[in-house]
Amino acid sequence: MAADSHRSVKESGGKSAFPLAFHAPPSIFWPVECLLRYRGKNITADEVEFIKGLIAQNSTLSRRGLSTELCRVWNWVQANGRLRSMVCRGMMLALHRAGHIELPPVRRVVPNPLTQRRRPTPLSDRTWDPIQSTLGELGPIEIRQVRRTPEEKLFGGLMEAYHYLAYTQPVGEHLKHLVYARGTPIACLAWSSAPRHLGPRDRFIGWSQEQRRANIHLVAYNTRFLLLPWVKVPGLASHLLARVAKVIAEDWQQLYRHPVYLLETFIDPERFSGTCYRAANWKFVGLTTGRGKDDQTMKANRSLKQLWVLPLAKDFRTQLRGGNG
């Protein structure tokens, strides 16, 4: 969030101003009290007081309206310019439930599209011409970014039918690549926002917690990679990983108004060896802790996964550290 200490909650209303949230920290000699930690962000007492003032000055607004107003005042936007309204609503609700602020009563219950979204229809009954050849004989390969296109439905149906983990609706920024050869879909690759905390990756980059929080959106996570079963082409998997790596930064830029500088993925060593990632110049950097992102026990509760990464630029560390290479 950007801050401007000279702005008021209502710039034209002439009412008393509140210091804007997420401004530069005060002197180290005056520690800031943290009342809530939400999605990696410390919410201070001063920021809570600011939100209380905003609620008081906008008593007719709904909870949705208040979160929109707060985003506007704080200039809390995504890289593509859209307000971070959903994140802001979640933060305000967490503050409300903790007793730090009092939100107005709920006016209407809006259905959650993520919980009510129907799963893709598996396309296992659809037949495609088999392809069996060498990579050189395969012919032209077309990589299409199908997020927010009519082909997104086909992508979901193929994943649901043929990937061993099926289809999972991504949360946050994400891309979907559908690959064709000879007019036939041959592969699907799904990408999403990167997990916030990954020790091996963070040590590989060498960034601080502040740099990670500011620049984690510049890392993309390969959530699914599917070679479709009617395609038998030796070396195709690593070839596609290398090809997609050349276009994904631009695809991300077009959709979300910022590039990515590092790719990452998990590999289950009980199922796969990571051969195709290694052949495409990805690097193994370590194992996960096996605890998952919401763990509270500090004990492993799932199998350990290998973490592989691929830098997309020579100065990726400088870019991910915010220019402080």
N, C-alpha and C positions, 0 to 999 in steps of 0.2 A: 504494500500500500504506500502511496505517496502522501506526504503530509505538507501542510502549509499552515504554519502557526498563526497566520494573520487572517485566516478565513473563519467565519462564524458558521453556525449550523444553517442559518438562513441568511445568505449574504445581503439580501435586499430588505430584510425585516428590521434591521436595526436593533436586534436583541443581543443579549450578552453572548460573548464568544466563549467557546470551550477550546482548550488545546487539542489539536487533532491527534488521533491515535496513530501509533506506530511511527512516531517521530524519532529523531535521534536520541539515544539514551542520555540521561543526565550525567552529571559528574560521577565518577566512581566513588566519590566520598559520600554520595547520597543514593544508597541502594534503592532500587525500584521494587515495590511489593508486587509479586505475581499472584493474582487471584485465581487464574485458570490457565491451563495449557491446552490449547485446541489445535489439532493438526500441526503440531510442531511449533506453534506460536504462543508466546507468553502474553497473556492479557493482563495488563497492569491495573491498579486501582484508579489511576488517572483516566485511563481509557474507559473503564466502567462508568466513572462519573460523567464522562463525555456522552456515553450512550444514554445514560439516564436523562441528561439534558435534552438530547435529541428526541427521546420518547415524549418528554414533557412538552416540548415545543410542537410536536406533531401528534397531538392526542386523537385526531380523527383518522389517522392512518392505520391500516391493518398491519399484521406482522410482516406480510410480504412487502407492503409499502414502506415500512420502516427499514427493512433490510436493503431495499433498493435505494432509499434516501441515504443510508449510511454508506453504501458503496459509492454513491456519487460524491458525497462530502469527502470521504477518505481517498477518492480516486482509486478505489480497489477494483482493478480491471485485469482481465486476461491479456495476454500478448496481442490477441486479435481485436482488442478494444471492447469486448463484451464485459459487462459487470459480473463480478463473482457472487451473484445473488444467492445461489444455493449454499455455497460455503458460508456466506454471511448469515443466512437464516439459521444454519446449523450452529454457528457460534453463538448467536443471540439466544437460541433455544437452550443451549448448554448453560449459558449464564443465568437464564431464567430458572432452570431446574435447580441450579446450585444456590439460588436465592440472592444473587447479586443484582439482578434487575427484575422488573415486573413488566412483562409483555401484556398487551391487551388480550382479551378473550379471543379464542379461535372463532372466526366468522364462518368459515366453511372448510370442510375437509376435502382437500384436493387428492385424487387418486395418485398413488405412486406408480409412474409408468414402468419403473424397473421391476417392481414386484408383480405387476399385472401383464407385463409383456409376454406374449405367447412365444414359445420356443420355435425356432425355424422348423419348417417341414423337411424332414430328411429326404434327400433326393436319391436314395439307394435304389429306387425302382427305375430310375432313368438310365438309359444305356448310352454309352459313348463309344466311339470307335477306338479300339485299342491302339496304342502306339508303342512299338518296340523297335529301337534303332540305336545307333551310336549318337553321341552328342553332335558330331559333325553332320550327320545325316538328318537330324531332326528338323532343320530349317529354321526360319525366323521365329523368334520368341518375343511375345508381346506382354509387357507387364502393365497392368491397369490398376490404378488406385481407385477402388470402387466405393469408398466411404462416401455417403450422401449421393449415391447414384442408383439407378434402377438395378444394377448388377449386385448390389449389396445383398439382396434376397438370395440370389444364387450362391454367393459366398457363404452365407449362413447355413443354407441347406446342405452344401457340400461338407462343411465342417461338422455339422450335426450328424451327418451320415457316416463319415469316414475317419474322423479323428478320434483316437482312443479316449480323449477327454471330452469329446463332443464340443458343442458351441457354448461359449460363455460371453454374455454381453459385457463389453469393456466399460469401465467407468473412467471419466476424464477424457483427456485428449487421446485419440486413437486413429489408426489408419488400417485399411484392409487392402492387400494386394492380391489380385487374381491374375494368374499367369496362363497365357494361351499359347498353343502351338498347333499348327494345322487346323485352326478353327475350333480346337477342343481345349477345355480347361485342363491344365496339367498340375497346377499347384496353387495353394493358398497360404498366405503369410499374414498373420495378425500382429499388430503392434499397439502398445498402449503406454500411458504414463508410467514412469519407473517407480518402483517401491522407494520409500523415503530412506529407509535404513538398511544398508547392505555393507557390512564391515569390509569384506574383501574388495568390493568396488570402491568404497570410500578411501581405503588405503592405497589402492591403485591410482586413483586420481590425486590424492593428497590434498583434498580440500578441507576447510574448516566447517564446523556446523553451520555457521552463518552463510558461508559460500554455498554449501549444499542446499540450504533452505531457499536461497535466492536463485539457484541455477539448476535445480533438479529437473525442471521442465525441459532442459536441453539434453536429457538422456531419454532414449526410447527403449522400451522393453518388448522383446519378441515373445509374445505369449503363445503363439501357435505357429507351427510350420508343418504343412501337410503336402506330401506328394500323393497325388491321386492314384488309386490302385490299378487303373488301366494303362499306366505309363511305366514302361521299363526302359530306362535310358541311363546307363552307367555314367556317374559323374554329374548327373543333372542337379542334385541337391546342392552341392557346393557351388556349382555354376550359378544357380539362382540366388543363393545367398550373396554372392559377390556382385551380381547384377543389381539386385535390389538395394544393396549398400550404396550404389552410385546415384540412386535417384531419391532415396527416402528423405534426405535433408531438404531437397527442393519441394517434395510432396508435402512435408510437414510445414514448410514455409508458406505454401499456397493456402493450406487449410487453416493454420493456426498463427500465421504471421511471425513465426520464428523458426530457425533451423534446429537441428539436433546435431550433437558432436560426438556422441558415444552411443553404441548399441549394446544391449545386454540380454542374456537369456539364461534360464535355468535348464539343466539337463539332469534327468534322473539316471544315475549310473547303474541302477538295477535293470533298466530297460535299454539304454542307449550308451554308446561310447563317445559320442561327440565327433566322430570322424569327419562328417561333412562340414562342421563348423571349423575344425582345425584346418581342413583343406582350403577353406575360404578365408584363412588368416585371422580367425577369431582366436582369442587368448584365454586360456583357463587361468583364473586368478584366485580361486579358493572355493571352499565349501560353505554352504549356509549353516546356520545354527540349528535348523530343524524345529524352530519354535513358532514360526508364522508371525505375521505383522501385528496381531492382536493379543499376543501371549502376555499373560500376567504372572506366570509361574516361574519363569526363567529356566524351564526344563524342556528338553526336546520332546515334541509330541508328534513328529512326523519324520519321514526319511530325509536325510541330508541330500541336498542337491548341489551339483557343480554349477558354479557361476562362470560364464564365459562372456567376454566383452570384445568389442571391435571399435577402435577409434576411427572417426570419419575425417579427421583433419590432423595435420602434424602438430598444430598448436592446440589440440583439444584440451589439454590441462589448463593452459592459459585462459581459454574461453570458458571452461567450467569453473574456474576460480574467479571469474568476473574481471579478467584482464590482469590479475595479479599472479602471473606465472612464476 
